[in-house]
Amino acid sequence: MFSTRTQGLLSLLALACTLVNVNGAPAASDCTGTISSLDDVDDAVACTTVNINSFTVPAGETFNLDLAKGTTVNMLGDVTFGNKTWAGPLFQVSGTGITFNGNGHTFNGNGPFYWDGQGGNGGVTKPAPMMKIKISGTFSNVKVLNSPARVYSVSNPAALTMSSLTIDNSLGDQPNSKSDGKAAGHNTDGFDCSTTNLVIQDSTIHNQDDCLAINKGSNITFQRNSCTGGHGISIGSISSSVTVSNINIIGNTITNNDQALRIKTDASATGSTVSGITYTGNTGTGLRQFGVLIDQSYPDTLGTPGTGVKLSGVNFVGATNTLTVNSGAQRVAVNCGSGSCTGSWDWSSLKVSGGTAGKIVNFSGIENFTQ
């Protein structure tokens, strides 16, 4: 028989063992942690349920959640970020198998403090991205209000579905005292993605730059989203030594954007491939410059195209993609480098009206479409 003292020591040892995983790192507890300030974060993330109450993040600090595997996060109030000219990010979350429930609550970036019409091109330093998402699992029902510049940077470690999100930078459409008559918000990209196995769906984005920008990655679906005020849904810009494949753009509504659908590759890029881009059932209206723009001369528009990015399998199939461009805009412009756009592209489900026909340069593989 063990003595009472020995039994107590064994109990403590057993408890310690339950709190350490096989790698020697602390294991998460089946408890609920509550965050009402940054001081609460370290204790809260030791639990597999984390509740976030309303609070203000001090200026110049990142609200960083490094979560245990399988954690559920519930927003129970709005989070506001203090103002400071710094690089950010304002919020970062990482972990695997995470369920993040925004419950309709808001991350408020206080964009008007930063907005000067220049975005990342000058002026004051702006936290960009505002929201850094590095989880697998689900991220849903979150609102972002007035991001200083780019909103979401997504680099999920495994499959992630982001759904029912709102990005509201509509106030940035208006000029302010610092923007010299231009829209005060700038470079407010909705989703910047360099990743694989990602779905973004059923979300509403009002911003002043790309609604979606895919810079590299594969198996990405962007579906049933609403994009207003920006530069449309983009693949790119594509730089050197990257691969983009199996991208599905489905059933989105693009309103009052520069263009609806765009692929842009850097003129100087080398060693990259873009393939398997499928557009189905998208609708665009009020398009200011183009309906569809495929351009290998970035950062110029319809300049001298580069030849270092091989582009193939760009198809408009399934439900009809219906786009209406404004007077003076071009319906479709394709600007390929010599020999860099290859194969046959089925555009049977693309209808574009309004404006004028654009040019198709250095490529004759588009089938079942006339402007």
NORDALIN-V426350 format. One record per backbone hydrogen bond with DSSP energy under -1.0 kcal/mol. NH is the residue of the N-H (numbers start at 0). CO is the residue of the C=O. E is the energy in kcal/mol with one decimal. If there is no record, write none. Layout:
BEGIN
NH_CO_E + NH_CO_E
END
This chain:
BEGIN
6_2_-2.9 + 7_3_-1.9 + 8_4_-2.0 + 9_5_-2.5 + 10_6_-2.0 + 11_7_-2.0 + 12_8_-2.2 + 13_9_-2.5 + 14_10_-2.2 + 15_11_-2.3 + 16_12_-2.2 + 17_13_-1.8 + 19_16_-1.3 + 20_24_-2.7 + 23_20_-2.3 + 26_18_-2.4 + 28_45_-3.3 + 30_28_-2.2 + 32_48_-3.2 + 34_50_-3.0 + 39_36_-1.7 + 40_37_-1.3 + 43_39_-2.2 + 44_40_-2.4 + 45_42_-1.2 + 46_43_-2.0 + 47_28_-1.6 + 48_30_-1.3 + 49_71_-2.8 + 50_32_-3.0 + 51_73_-2.9 + 52_34_-2.8 + 54_77_-1.3 + 56_79_-3.1 + 60_57_-1.5 + 62_89_-2.7 + 63_61_-1.2 + 64_91_-3.0 + 66_93_-2.6 + 69_95_-2.5 + 70_67_-1.6 + 71_47_-2.5 + 72_98_-3.2 + 73_49_-2.7 + 74_100_-2.8 + 75_51_-3.7 + 78_105_-3.0 + 79_54_-1.9 + 80_107_-2.0 + 81_56_-2.6 + 85_83_-1.3 + 90_129_-2.2 + 91_62_-2.4 + 92_131_-2.1 + 93_64_-2.5 + 94_133_-1.6 + 97_135_-2.8 + 98_70_-2.3 + 99_137_-2.2 + 100_72_-3.4 + 101_139_-2.9 + 103_140_-2.7 + 104_101_-2.3 + 106_142_-2.8 + 107_78_-2.9 + 108_144_-2.6 + 110_145_-1.6 + 112_109_-1.6 + 113_110_-2.0 + 114_110_-2.3 + 116_183_-2.5 + 120_117_-2.7 + 127_86_-2.2 + 129_149_-1.9 + 130_150_-3.3 + 131_90_-2.8 + 132_152_-3.0 + 133_92_-2.8 + 135_94_-1.3 + 136_158_-2.4 + 137_97_-2.9 + 138_160_-2.2 + 139_99_-2.6 + 140_162_-1.8 + 142_104_-2.4 + 143_165_-3.1 + 144_106_-2.4 + 145_167_-2.2 + 150_188_-2.8 + 151_189_-2.3 + 152_130_-2.5 + 153_191_-2.6 + 154_132_-2.6 + 159_196_-1.9 + 160_136_-2.0 + 161_198_-3.3 + 162_138_-1.8 + 163_200_-1.4 + 165_141_-2.3 + 166_203_-2.9 + 167_143_-2.9 + 168_205_-2.4 + 171_168_-1.7 + 172_169_-1.8 + 173_170_-1.4 + 178_175_-1.2 + 181_178_-2.1 + 183_173_-2.0 + 184_171_-2.3 + 189_209_-2.8 + 190_210_-1.1 + 191_151_-2.9 + 192_212_-2.8 + 193_153_-1.5 + 194_215_-1.2 + 196_217_-1.4 + 197_218_-1.6 + 198_159_-2.2 + 199_220_-2.6 + 200_161_-2.6 + 201_222_-1.6 + 203_164_-2.6 + 204_225_-3.2 + 205_166_-2.4 + 206_227_-1.9 + 210_231_-2.6 + 212_190_-2.8 + 213_233_-1.6 + 214_192_-2.4 + 215_192_-1.0 + 216_242_-2.6 + 218_244_-1.1 + 219_245_-1.4 + 220_197_-2.5 + 221_247_-2.7 + 222_199_-2.3 + 223_249_-2.1 + 225_202_-2.7 + 226_252_-3.1 + 227_204_-2.7 + 228_254_-1.9 + 230_208_-2.0 + 232_259_-2.7 + 233_211_-2.9 + 234_261_-2.3 + 235_213_-2.5 + 237_263_-1.5 + 240_269_-2.4 + 243_272_-2.3 + 244_216_-1.9 + 246_275_-2.3 + 247_219_-2.6 + 248_277_-3.0 + 249_221_-2.2 + 250_279_-2.8 + 252_224_-2.7 + 253_282_-3.4 + 254_226_-3.2 + 255_284_-2.2 + 257_229_-2.2 + 259_290_-1.3 + 260_290_-1.8 + 261_232_-2.6 + 262_292_-2.3 + 263_234_-2.7 + 264_294_-2.2 + 265_237_-2.7 + 266_297_-2.8 + 268_265_-1.2 + 271_307_-1.8 + 272_241_-1.9 + 273_309_-2.9 + 274_243_-2.3 + 276_312_-1.9 + 277_246_-2.9 + 278_314_-2.7 + 279_248_-2.5 + 280_318_-2.5 + 282_251_-2.8 + 283_321_-2.3 + 284_253_-2.3 + 286_323_-1.5 + 287_256_-2.5 + 288_257_-2.9 + 289_257_-2.0 + 290_329_-1.4 + 291_330_-1.9 + 292_260_-2.3 + 293_332_-2.7 + 294_262_-2.8 + 295_334_-2.3 + 297_264_-1.5 + 299_296_-1.9 + 305_295_-3.1 + 309_271_-2.5 + 310_339_-3.2 + 311_273_-2.4 + 314_276_-2.8 + 315_345_-2.9 + 316_278_-1.5 + 320_348_-3.3 + 321_281_-2.0 + 322_350_-2.8 + 323_283_-2.2 + 324_352_-2.8 + 325_286_-3.0 + 328_325_-2.1 + 329_288_-3.1 + 330_355_-3.1 + 332_291_-2.2 + 333_358_-2.5 + 334_293_-3.3 + 335_360_-1.8 + 339_336_-2.1 + 341_310_-2.6 + 344_364_-2.9 + 346_366_-2.6 + 348_315_-2.2 + 349_346_-1.1 + 350_320_-2.8 + 352_322_-2.2 + 355_328_-2.5 + 360_333_-3.2 + 366_344_-3.3
END
